[in-house]
Amino acid sequence: MLMEEYRFYRSAAVVYAAMAVEGFLNYYGVKRLGEEFYRENLERLSPHRKLAALIATCTGQLLPNQAELVAIVRRLARQRNALVHPKAKEPKPRRSGPHVHPAAPHTAADSVRDMERFFELFIQLDPEAVGAMLW
């Protein structure tokens, strides 16, 4: 029972860390560009493309694909998607022995650290963005 509760809270932390970053990007985009322009041009982009477009549009800086900030956004989205949009797989016959759950490659603490680092790096790119952070 405790293990199920642990997995639930671990998953929730991963999902909410990604939601915090994506929610901030959406809010920042609407605040900086206006709701109509943002919704028509940026809303449906993947998180890392949305980040790059917002930074380019709002600060005039081009983020390379290898930038730490881009890697963080991709990692958070990948981990969240693994939990909320799992890919269907054909069941394979079990071998004898107990079923072992694979270890999580990314922990809840990793996601929270990634989220915190995202905000640190984002403020370095646009110091005025601190006004868009509601906390």
Buried (B, 14 or more C-beta within 10 A) or exposed (E): EEEEEEEEEBBEBBBBBBBBBBEBBBBBBBBBBEEEBBBEEBBEBEBBEBBBBBBEBBBEEEBEEEBEBBBBBBBBBBBBBBEEEEEEEEEEEEEEEEEEEEEBEBBBEBBBEBBEBBBEBBEEBBEEBEEBEEE
